[in-house]
């Protein structure tokens, strides 16, 4: 078995220690992104490439498991992964320093303007049925850890954004996002590590899908590419939210899981004083080089 991950990442919904139970295989794919940076989109793209068809053979949740999350017991996940006979592509929100690193495995991550990720996270949390979330959590957790309540959000979007930006949660926060991207940035030139940018995926979906295929050593017949790219577009993904939305019993509206996928919404929320505060926070947490890459220039 691969050695246990060296850094522990745990919060209300996930625990990376669960990876200790997973037996990795040659060719495995681990899609590990900061939250709200195109995780599900990247899973869908990997599924389309792995199967080479415009329709996934089963719902995404049955093909690509989120190992860290409490949606299933770890015994259920390991049994399901063991039974899979296709090339496995698994989900995580854990930074690289909390994952088992194996040269046989390809690790994919996506960065995004963190202001957009913070806004997207707010809508994401509001769309969750927290009663259902806590019910699932209680059913899959040891009794002494299951007694916990869901989050109490601040009354305004502005306050909620700053709670996210200044949180010390190393998974769901600005700090967690920059830590995650920083780990991939340091290893981005390694042959089994691929770091993408959300803006590039929006601007040149086919080009980025071809990058992913190359990193995975997947060859796609030329005549199949237009259909695969079309199947990965936002409109097509949103239209299939019934089978593509992850953990799809917890959403108030499954279609709203794929809400906009847009950039720049933060401009209507953050004024110049906010941006100065935001710059100071980012400068505390990451390097100018990473910040410029994420934000597509100075912030």
KAFEN-V308537 format. One record per residue. N is the residue number from 1. RES is the residue in three letters. SS is DSSP state (h for helix, s for strand, l for the rest). PSI is psi in whole degrees, -180 to 180 (* if undefined). NEAR is the number of other ideal C-beta (glycine too) atoms within 10 Angstrom. Layout:
n	res	ss	psi	near
N	RES	SS	PSI	NEAR
N	RES	SS	PSI	NEAR
This chain:
n	res	ss	psi	near
1	UNK	l	143	9
2	UNK	l	146	15
3	UNK	l	147	9
4	UNK	l	149	12
5	UNK	l	142	20
6	UNK	l	-25	10
7	UNK	l	135	14
8	UNK	l	127	12
9	UNK	l	117	23
10	UNK	s	136	17
11	UNK	l	-160	14
12	UNK	l	-35	16
13	UNK	l	-12	20
14	UNK	s	158	21
15	UNK	s	116	20
16	UNK	h	-10	24
17	UNK	h	-19	16
18	UNK	h	-23	22
19	UNK	h	-20	21
20	UNK	h	-22	13
21	UNK	h	-7	14
22	UNK	l	126	22
23	UNK	l	109	11
24	UNK	l	154	19
25	UNK	l	160	14
26	UNK	l	128	9
27	UNK	l	-3	14
28	UNK	l	152	18
29	UNK	s	127	26
30	UNK	s	114	25
31	UNK	s	105	27
32	UNK	s	107	25
33	UNK	l	158	28
34	UNK	l	152	27
35	UNK	l	140	20
36	UNK	l	36	24
37	UNK	l	29	27
38	UNK	l	27	25
39	UNK	h	-57	22
40	UNK	h	-40	21
41	UNK	h	-46	23
42	UNK	h	-38	28
43	UNK	h	-44	25
44	UNK	h	-46	23
45	UNK	h	-46	26
46	UNK	h	-39	26
47	UNK	h	-43	24
48	UNK	h	-40	23
49	UNK	h	-41	23
50	UNK	h	-45	20
51	UNK	h	-18	16
52	UNK	l	27	12
53	UNK	l	158	14
54	UNK	l	-9	15
55	UNK	l	126	11
56	UNK	l	145	20
57	UNK	l	-22	10
58	UNK	l	168	11
59	UNK	l	146	15
60	UNK	h	-38	21
61	UNK	h	-27	19
62	UNK	h	-12	12
63	UNK	h	-32	21
64	UNK	l	101	24
65	UNK	l	142	24
66	UNK	s	98	23
67	UNK	l	-43	23
68	UNK	l	-25	27
69	UNK	s	156	20
70	UNK	l	15	21
71	UNK	l	-28	21
72	UNK	l	159	20
73	UNK	l	155	13
74	UNK	h	-29	18
75	UNK	h	-40	10
76	UNK	h	-45	12
77	UNK	h	-46	21
78	UNK	h	-37	17
79	UNK	h	-41	11
80	UNK	h	-42	13
81	UNK	h	-40	18
82	UNK	h	-34	12
83	UNK	h	-15	7
84	UNK	l	131	15
85	UNK	l	1	6
86	UNK	l	170	11
87	UNK	l	125	17
88	UNK	l	138	21
89	UNK	s	112	26
90	UNK	s	156	24
91	UNK	s	147	24
92	UNK	s	157	26
93	UNK	l	18	26
94	UNK	l	133	28
95	UNK	l	161	24
96	UNK	h	-33	21
97	UNK	h	-1	17
98	UNK	h	7	24
99	UNK	l	153	25
100	UNK	l	124	18
101	UNK	l	126	18
102	UNK	l	127	16
103	UNK	l	-15	9
104	UNK	l	-9	11
105	UNK	l	143	20
106	UNK	s	132	21
107	UNK	s	125	23
108	UNK	s	134	25
109	UNK	s	165	27
110	UNK	s	132	25
111	UNK	s	160	27
112	UNK	l	153	25
113	UNK	l	117	19
114	UNK	h	-20	30
115	UNK	h	-41	25
116	UNK	h	-39	22
117	UNK	h	-39	23
118	UNK	h	-42	26
119	UNK	h	-45	26
120	UNK	h	-38	22
121	UNK	h	-37	22
122	UNK	h	-47	19
123	UNK	h	-37	15
124	UNK	h	-48	17
125	UNK	h	-38	17
126	UNK	h	-25	13
127	UNK	l	-6	17
128	UNK	s	137	17
129	UNK	l	96	14
130	UNK	h	-27	15
131	UNK	h	-44	10
132	UNK	h	-40	14
133	UNK	h	-48	19
134	UNK	h	-30	17
135	UNK	h	-46	13
136	UNK	h	-44	18
137	UNK	h	-44	18
138	UNK	h	-32	14
139	UNK	h	-19	12
140	UNK	h	-1	17
141	UNK	l	154	15
142	UNK	l	145	6
143	UNK	h	-36	7
144	UNK	h	-13	6
145	UNK	h	-10	12
146	UNK	h	-23	13
147	UNK	l	89	9
148	UNK	l	150	10
149	UNK	l	162	8
150	UNK	l	174	15
151	UNK	l	152	13
152	UNK	l	101	5
153	UNK	l	150	14
154	UNK	l	159	14
155	UNK	l	-23	7
156	UNK	l	154	10
157	UNK	h	-39	17
158	UNK	h	-47	13
159	UNK	h	-40	11
160	UNK	h	-37	19
161	UNK	h	-46	22
162	UNK	h	-30	19
163	UNK	h	-41	16
164	UNK	h	-45	25
165	UNK	h	-27	21
166	UNK	l	10	12
167	UNK	l	154	14
168	UNK	l	10	7
169	UNK	l	122	15
170	UNK	l	11	19
171	UNK	l	-48	25
172	UNK	l	81	22
173	UNK	l	169	23
174	UNK	h	-43	26
175	UNK	h	-44	22
176	UNK	h	-41	23
177	UNK	h	-47	30
178	UNK	h	-34	23
179	UNK	h	-43	21
180	UNK	h	-51	28
181	UNK	h	-39	27
182	UNK	h	-39	17
183	UNK	h	-40	22
184	UNK	h	-37	24
185	UNK	h	-43	20
186	UNK	h	-28	13
187	UNK	l	15	15
188	UNK	l	-20	13
189	UNK	l	0	8
190	UNK	l	147	12
191	UNK	l	-23	8
192	UNK	l	21	17
193	UNK	s	130	20
194	UNK	s	123	22
195	UNK	s	120	18
196	UNK	s	166	22
197	UNK	s	134	19
198	UNK	h	-41	23
199	UNK	h	-36	17
200	UNK	h	-37	15
201	UNK	h	-37	23
202	UNK	h	-41	16
203	UNK	h	-32	10
204	UNK	l	71	12
205	UNK	h	-45	18
206	UNK	h	-44	13
207	UNK	h	-41	11
208	UNK	h	-34	23
209	UNK	h	-38	21
210	UNK	h	-36	16
211	UNK	h	-44	16
212	UNK	h	-45	21
213	UNK	h	-41	19
214	UNK	h	-43	11
215	UNK	h	-31	17
216	UNK	l	-1	19
217	UNK	l	43	8
218	UNK	l	126	15
219	UNK	l	129	10
220	UNK	l	129	14
221	UNK	l	138	7
222	UNK	h	-38	7
223	UNK	h	-13	7
224	UNK	h	-20	14
225	UNK	h	-47	14
226	UNK	h	-42	11
227	UNK	h	-41	13
228	UNK	h	-41	20
229	UNK	h	-44	19
230	UNK	h	-40	13
231	UNK	h	-22	18
232	UNK	l	1	22
233	UNK	l	157	13
234	UNK	h	-44	15
235	UNK	h	-42	10
236	UNK	h	-40	14
237	UNK	h	-45	20
238	UNK	h	-37	18
239	UNK	h	-21	12
240	UNK	l	30	18
241	UNK	h	-25	17
242	UNK	h	-36	10
243	UNK	h	-11	14
244	UNK	h	-22	23
245	UNK	l	129	24
246	UNK	l	154	20
247	UNK	l	53	17
248	UNK	l	6	15
249	UNK	l	-4	13
250	UNK	l	0	20
251	UNK	s	140	18
252	UNK	l	-37	12
253	UNK	l	111	11
254	UNK	l	-37	18
255	UNK	h	-35	14
256	UNK	h	-11	16
257	UNK	h	-39	22
258	UNK	h	75	18
259	UNK	l	-64	14
260	UNK	l	-41	13
261	UNK	l	28	17
262	UNK	l	175	11
263	UNK	l	150	17
264	UNK	l	4	10
265	UNK	h	-26	17
266	UNK	h	-22	19
267	UNK	h	-26	12
268	UNK	h	-6	8
269	UNK	l	-39	15
270	UNK	l	123	20
271	UNK	l	-174	10
272	UNK	h	-37	7
273	UNK	h	-40	8
274	UNK	h	-44	16
275	UNK	h	-36	14
276	UNK	h	-42	12
277	UNK	h	-40	15
278	UNK	h	-45	20
279	UNK	h	-44	14
280	UNK	h	-41	10
281	UNK	h	-46	17
282	UNK	h	-42	22
283	UNK	h	-27	12
284	UNK	h	-28	10
285	UNK	h	-19	19
286	UNK	l	179	21
287	UNK	l	158	13
288	UNK	h	-36	11
289	UNK	h	-47	9
290	UNK	h	-42	18
291	UNK	h	-45	19
292	UNK	h	-38	12
293	UNK	h	-46	17
294	UNK	h	-45	25
295	UNK	h	2	18
296	UNK	l	40	12
297	UNK	l	-178	8
298	UNK	l	151	8
299	UNK	l	*	17
